[in-house]
Amino acid sequence: MFRDGSWTVPSATNQNFVLDCTPERIANDRWCPRVVISRKSDERSPLYIANPRIASFDTAREAAEMGRLCGEQWIAKIEQN
C-alpha cells in the first residue's frame, strides 16, 4: 500500500479518519510500527496513538503496513460501539 513519500493515508474503514503510519527506527536497522489516528477534520489532535514494540521489521514499509492494520482495527472497533 505504501509507496515512496508520505506515510499518512486516509482510513479504508472510515474516510473520516486519517492514519499517520510513520514507522520508528530501532536498533540493528530494524523498524517498529507506529500509528497516529486523527479525524480528517482535525489532524492536529490525535485520537489514538499506538507504538507496538512487540514486533520489528526489516523494512520501514513492512512496519508502516503493520501500523496501518492496527489503526484500521482500532477504527473498526469504535465503529461497532
N, C-alpha and C positions, 0 to 999 in steps of 0.2 A: 504494500500500500504506500509506503513512504518512498519518496524519491529525493534526490538532492534538493536542498533548500529548507523550507520550514518544516518543523516538527509539529506544527499546530494545524489541526484538522477539525472540520465540523463533525459532530457525532452522527453516526449512521443510525443509532437507535432513536434519537430525538434531535431534530435540526435546531432546536432552541439552545443546545449546549455546544460548547467548544472544548476540545481536548488539546492541551499542550503536552505532548509526549516526549519532550526533550530528554534524552537519556543522560545518566550521570556516569562519568568515567570513574572507575575504581581501580584498585591495584592490579598489577600484572596485565595491563592493556585489556581489561575486561570492562563490560558495560552493565549498568544496573538500570532496570526500568524505573520510570518516574512518570506520573501523570498529574496534571493540574486541571480540574474540571471547573468551568465557569459557564454562566449563562451567556448566550450570544449577545444579549443586550448590555451586559456589563462584564467584559472580560477582565477587568482590573480587580474584581472581587471574587476570588476563588470560593467555590462551594465545597470542594473536596480536594485533598492532596494525598497522593499515595506514593510511597517510595519503598516498594517491597524488596528488601535486600536479601531475600531468601534465594534468589536466582540471579545468576550473572550470565552474560552472553559474550560471544566472541566479537560481535559487531554491534555498532550503535543502532543500526536498522532493526536487528532482531530484538534488542532491548526496547526500542520505541514501539514496536508492534505489540510486545507483551504489555507495555504500559497502556496502549490503546485498548487492548482486550479487557484489561482490568477496569478501565474507565467506562467502557461500554457496559460491562456487567453491573457496575455501580448505578449507572443511569437506568438500566433495565429494572433494577430492584426498586428504585424510588418511583418509577413509573407504575409499579404494581400497587403502591400504597396510596 
